Amino acid sequence: MKNLFNSFLRISVRIALHLYYQKVTVYGKENIPKGKAVLIVCNHQNALIDPLLIATHTRLKPHFLTRASVFKNPIIAKILDYIRMIPVYRIRDGVDNMEKNKHTFSKSVQILHDKGSILIFGEGGHSMKRTLRPLKKGFARIAYQALESKQDLDLMILPVGINYSAHSRSGSYVSIYFGEAFPAAEFYPKYDTLMKETLKRMDPLISQVPEDNYETNLSKLIQERIPLTNPQLVKRAVDGGSLLEEEKVKTPESTPIANFLMKLFIFPLYLIWKKFQPKIKDKTFYATFKFVIPYGGFPVLFIISLFLASLNYNYSIILLIYWLMTFILILSNKNGQT
């Protein structure tokens, strides 16, 4: 039942992501290992959207290491456990809770011993800045604990980079780059060497804007129409190189009228978003709420539509037109780079 539920969730979330974003492009799928234990190490720029993209665009069906603070509610904790999330405790969660990480690491090791996969965000936190931050040693600890207790384990590290044209805007573009996987055992038992190798392999997979004068550099890239979802072209532009016209961003943004119509047709969901928005302290979660609200809200609206349609034939015609227009507006929704 658990596997069936997760399969349904995976398919429905994948469809919803491809409706939320104008395009999701995946590179390097041939690098994803088959039949081996895999530790996926990824950058983290967009809260819950990042793990959803990885989970729905690989065949690995990974478990996720997630910050423990979201597990505080017992009911939510059970739901998160059901969808393969594992809590990780940090010092800010209380020194006493750090002991609970022993169970987290033990569970992670067992998953790897069973040739499963685990997704971990190696930077140890999220940030919407387009850069690769230093990696924490958490993923290396899990890798080496798995190797200590099973020395013949064929454990692969899979570096991944996710890049967004606009982190918080629907109708934007996403690219996922899977780098070449490599065996963790080659660097055992030195944490530093494994972390350096992983960082080196992640570097070309992520669009990176120089941190000195970050906003100025980002604005310049946007003005010059450099595709922020392409790490190679971003690097070339940052290094002073020029791009061909066909390599630059061409897709126009939705018109103000189209944006107004979108808000009008999804008005109940838009109101919910406007209610939650002021309460979201971390803007990295904007896209998460913008995605989750319609993901849960559209089925409710559809059920209400079916009920109304059953009452009167004329309602059926009106609601059919409403849903057709809504679908067209969603497909045509286009947003540029920010």
C-alpha positions in Angstrom: 0.0 0.0 0.0 2.8 2.4 0.9 4.6 1.7 -2.4 1.4 2.1 -4.4 0.6 5.5 -2.6 4.2 6.7 -3.3 3.9 5.7 -7.0 0.6 7.6 -7.3 2.1 10.6 -5.6 5.2 10.5 -7.8 3.1 10.5 -11.0 0.7 13.2 -9.9 3.5 15.4 -8.6 5.5 15.0 -11.8 2.4 16.0 -13.9 1.8 19.0 -11.6 5.4 20.1 -11.9 5.3 20.1 -15.6 2.1 22.3 -15.5 3.6 24.6 -12.9 6.8 25.1 -14.9 6.9 26.0 -18.5 9.6 23.4 -19.0 11.7 21.0 -17.0 14.8 19.7 -18.8 16.9 16.8 -17.6 20.5 16.2 -18.7 22.7 13.2 -17.9 20.1 10.6 -17.1 22.5 8.0 -18.5 24.7 8.8 -15.4 22.1 7.4 -12.9 23.4 4.1 -11.6 21.4 0.9 -11.8 21.2 -1.8 -9.2 23.5 -0.1 -6.8 23.4 1.9 -3.6 23.3 5.6 -4.4 23.8 8.7 -2.4 22.5 11.6 -4.3 24.2 14.9 -3.4 22.4 18.0 -4.7 22.5 21.8 -4.3 19.5 23.3 -2.5 18.0 26.6 -3.8 14.2 26.0 -3.7 12.9 24.4 -0.5 10.5 21.4 -1.1 10.6 21.9 -4.9 14.1 20.5 -5.1 13.4 17.1 -3.6 10.2 16.8 -5.6 12.0 17.4 -8.9 14.6 14.8 -8.1 12.1 12.3 -6.8 9.9 12.6 -9.9 12.7 12.7 -12.6 14.7 9.6 -11.6 13.8 6.0 -11.3 15.7 5.7 -8.0 12.7 6.5 -5.7 15.0 8.0 -3.1 14.5 8.6 0.6 15.1 12.2 1.7 17.0 13.6 4.6 14.9 16.5 5.8 15.4 19.1 8.6 13.8 17.8 11.8 11.8 21.0 12.6 9.1 19.9 10.1 8.5 16.7 12.0 7.3 18.4 15.2 3.7 17.6 14.6 3.1 13.9 15.2 0.6 13.6 12.4 2.8 15.4 9.9 5.7 13.3 11.1 3.8 10.1 10.2 2.9 11.5 6.8 6.5 12.5 6.1 7.8 9.1 7.2 5.2 7.5 4.8 6.6 9.4 1.9 10.2 8.4 2.6 11.5 11.4 4.6 14.0 11.0 7.4 14.6 13.8 10.0 18.0 15.3 10.5 18.7 17.2 13.7 20.8 20.3 13.8 22.2 22.2 16.8 19.4 24.8 16.4 17.0 21.9 17.1 18.5 21.5 20.6 21.8 19.8 21.7 19.8 17.0 23.4 18.2 16.1 20.0 21.5 15.7 18.3 21.6 12.1 19.7 18.6 11.3 17.6 20.8 11.6 14.5 22.3 8.2 15.4 18.9 6.6 14.4 18.9 8.8 11.3 22.3 7.6 10.2 21.5 4.0 11.1 18.3 4.0 9.0 20.2 5.7 6.1 22.9 3.0 6.3 20.4 0.2 6.1 18.7 1.8 3.1 22.1 1.9 1.3 22.9 -1.7 2.3 19.6 -2.7 0.7 20.8 -1.0 -2.6 18.4 1.9 -2.0 19.1 5.6 -2.6 19.2 8.7 -0.4 19.0 12.3 -1.4 20.9 14.7 0.7 21.5 18.4 0.1 25.2 18.6 0.7 25.3 22.3 1.5 23.4 21.7 4.7 20.8 24.5 4.1 19.0 26.3 1.3 19.6 29.7 -0.4 18.2 31.2 -3.6 21.6 32.6 -4.5 22.9 31.0 -7.6 26.1 29.6 -6.3 27.6 26.4 -4.9 28.3 26.7 -1.2 30.8 24.6 0.8 29.6 21.1 1.5 28.9 19.7 5.0 30.3 16.4 6.0 26.9 14.7 6.7 26.7 12.9 3.4 30.3 11.7 3.8 29.6 10.4 7.3 26.6 8.3 6.0 28.7 7.0 3.1 31.6 5.9 5.4 29.3 4.4 8.0 27.7 2.3 5.3 31.2 1.2 4.1 32.5 0.5 7.6 29.7 -2.1 8.2 29.7 -3.5 4.7 33.1 -3.1 3.0 32.1 -4.7 -0.2 29.2 -2.3 -0.7 29.2 -0.8 -4.2 28.1 2.7 -3.0 28.0 5.4 -5.7 27.9 9.2 -5.2 25.7 10.9 -7.7 26.3 14.7 -8.0 23.3 16.7 -9.1 22.7 20.4 -10.0 19.3 22.1 -10.2 19.0 25.4 -11.9 16.0 27.8 -12.0 15.3 30.7 -14.4 13.1 32.2 -11.6 12.9 30.5 -8.3 9.5 31.8 -7.2 7.6 32.2 -10.4 5.4 29.6 -12.1 5.7 29.4 -15.9 9.5 29.6 -15.6 12.2 27.1 -16.6 14.2 24.4 -14.7 17.2 22.3 -15.6 18.4 19.2 -13.8 22.0 18.0 -14.4 23.0 14.5 -13.3 26.8 14.3 -13.2 28.9 11.2 -13.6 28.5 8.9 -10.5 31.7 7.7 -8.8 32.4 5.1 -6.1 32.7 6.4 -2.5 35.1 3.6 -1.6 37.9 5.2 -3.6 38.1 8.0 -1.0 37.5 5.9 2.1 38.1 6.7 5.0 39.0 10.4 4.4 36.0 12.8 4.7 37.8 15.8 3.2 38.9 14.0 0.0 35.3 12.7 -0.7 33.8 16.2 0.0 36.3 17.9 -2.3 35.7 15.4 -5.1 32.0 15.7 -4.8 32.2 19.5 -4.8 34.5 19.5 -7.8 32.0 17.3 -9.7 29.0 19.4 -8.7 30.7 22.7 -9.7 30.0 22.4 -13.5 26.4 21.3 -13.0 25.3 24.5 -11.3 24.9 28.0 -12.7 27.0 30.3 -10.5 27.0 34.0 -10.2 30.0 35.7 -8.5 29.1 36.6 -4.9 31.0 39.9 -5.0 28.4 42.4 -6.2 26.0 39.4 -6.6 22.8 41.4 -7.4 24.7 43.6 -10.0 26.2 40.5 -11.7 22.8 38.7 -11.7 21.0 41.8 -13.2 23.7 42.0 -15.9 23.2 38.3 -16.9 19.4 38.8 -17.1 19.8 42.0 -19.1 22.1 40.2 -21.5 19.6 37.3 -21.8 22.0 34.7 -20.5 20.0 31.5 -19.8 20.4 31.0 -16.1 19.4 27.3 -16.4 22.5 26.6 -18.5 25.7 26.4 -16.2 28.1 26.3 -19.2 26.7 29.4 -20.8 26.5 31.3 -17.5 30.2 30.5 -16.8 31.2 31.6 -20.3 29.3 34.9 -19.8 30.8 35.4 -16.3 34.3 34.8 -17.7 33.7 37.6 -20.2 32.9 35.4 -23.2 30.1 36.2 -25.7 27.1 34.1 -26.6 25.6 33.6 -30.0 22.1 35.1 -30.5 20.6 31.6 -30.7 22.1 30.7 -27.3 20.3 33.5 -25.5 16.9 33.5 -23.9 14.2 34.2 -26.5 10.9 33.2 -24.8 8.7 36.2 -24.2 6.9 36.7 -20.9 3.1 36.4 -20.4 1.3 39.7 -21.1 -0.3 41.6 -18.1 -3.7 40.6 -19.5 -2.8 36.9 -19.5 -1.5 37.3 -15.9 -4.7 39.0 -14.8 -6.8 36.3 -16.5 -4.8 33.6 -14.7 -5.4 35.2 -11.3 -9.1 35.6 -12.2 -9.6 32.0 -13.2 -7.9 30.6 -10.2 -9.1 33.3 -7.8 -10.0 31.1 -4.8 -6.5 29.6 -4.9 -4.9 33.0 -5.5 -6.7 34.3 -2.3 -5.3 31.4 -0.3 -1.8 32.2 -1.6 -2.2 35.9 -0.7 -3.3 34.9 2.8 -0.3 32.7 3.4 2.3 34.9 1.7 2.8 37.5 4.6 3.3 34.6 7.0 6.2 33.0 5.0 9.3 34.5 6.6 11.7 32.6 4.3 11.1 33.5 0.6 12.8 30.3 -0.4 9.4 28.7 0.4 7.4 30.9 -1.9 7.5 28.4 -4.8 6.7 25.5 -2.4 3.4 27.2 -1.3 2.6 28.4 -4.9 2.9 24.8 -6.0 1.3 23.0 -3.1 -1.8 25.2 -3.0 -3.0 24.4 -6.5 -1.8 20.8 -6.3 -4.2 20.3 -3.4 -6.7 23.0 -4.5 -7.5 22.0 -8.1 -8.8 18.6 -7.2 -11.2 20.2 -4.6 -12.4 22.7 -7.2 -12.9 19.9 -9.7 -15.0 17.9 -7.3 -17.1 21.0 -6.6 -17.5 21.5 -10.4 -18.7 17.9 -10.8 -21.3 18.5 -8.1 -22.5 21.7 -9.6 -22.6 20.1 -13.1 -24.8 17.3 -11.7 -27.4 19.9 -10.6 -27.9 21.6 -13.9 -26.9 21.0 -17.5 -26.2 24.7 -18.1 -23.6 24.6 -15.3 -21.9 21.8 -17.2 -21.3 24.0 -20.2 -20.1 26.9 -18.1 -17.7 24.7 -16.1 -16.4 23.0 -19.2 -15.5 26.4 -20.7 -13.9 27.4 -17.3 -11.7 24.3 -17.1 -10.7 24.6 -20.8 -9.7 28.2 -20.4 -7.9 27.5 -17.1 -5.9 24.7 -18.8 -5.0 26.9 -21.7 -3.9 29.8 -19.4 -1.7 27.4 -17.4 0.0 26.0 -20.5 0.6 29.4 -21.9 1.9 30.9 -18.7 5.4 32.1 -19.3 7.7 34.0 -16.9 11.2 35.2 -17.5 14.3 35.2 -15.4 14.8 36.8 -11.9 
